[in-house]
Amino acid sequence: MYTVREHTKTAHDFAQSLEKVRDIGYPAVQLSAIGAMAGDSPEVSPAQARTLLDDNGLKCIATHRSWEDLVYNTDREIEFHQTLGCDYTAIGGIPFSYGEYNAAGYREWVKVAAPVIARLKDAGIRFGYHNHAFEFQKSTEGKSLYEIFIEEGGPDLLLEMDVYWVDHAGLNPIRVIERTHGRLPVIHIKDKEMAGNEPVMAPIGEGNLDWSELLPALEAAGVEWYAVEQDECRRDPFDCLKSSYDFLSGELS
């Protein structure tokens, strides 16, 4: 739903957006950046969101939540996810307080995160980390920051891998996927095309990523859900979602 975040700021728009996503054919959504659910007094409560999802035959398979809430309001976050019927949450970056782009900080966060991840797991909620490109810069040790998650995070630190950003960082995503089997229940996908001399995000199948190789590699890694997340759309975002859905329906059938 991050793709259509500008269409979820009110309860009415959120409801309409879920209907449009359902009509395209998607069976599930990830709830991220839903304006109508934000703030201390949200227009749409978790219970109301669950009703909207159920009415549209949609399942919430993941969320993005703030690390601070997961740490300091863990019980409330557990209740939030149980109300939605959602068993997976992720964050999109560790807090800057651990040291931006710093290997020692990433290791410290892995240690601090472990008991939080364990509490969520005990409640039936899995936890993942959603990457961008910056996690793949090399540390002074000669390895990328992301490798700290792979090698030291343990099996319960799941990886909500965004294949676009792995490619954008200059890596072959398949090589990274091969190292993370069993830790990719939910992944994010979008395509990359060229607009003149600049790479831009695109619907799946309209760009240059090699889906004929990527999708089998992801399937072999145990991916349960492919979340289409096109951060930026150069045309109507619902049309982009439909284009991605139509392509993936053919490739994954």
Buried (B, 14 or more C-beta within 10 A) or exposed (E): BBBBBEBBBEBEBBBBBBBBBBEBEBEBBBBBBBBBBEEEEBBBBBEBBBEBBEEBEBBBBBBBBEBEBBBEBBEEBBEBBBBBEBBBBBBBEBBEEBBEEBBEBBBBBBEBBBEBBEBBEEBEBBBBBBBBBBBBEEBEEEEBBBBBBBEEBEEBBBBBBBBBBBBBBEBBBBEBBEEBEEBBBBBBBBBBBEEEEEBBBBBBBBBEBEBEEBBEBBEEBEBEBBBBBBBEBEEEBBEBBBBBBBBBEEBEE
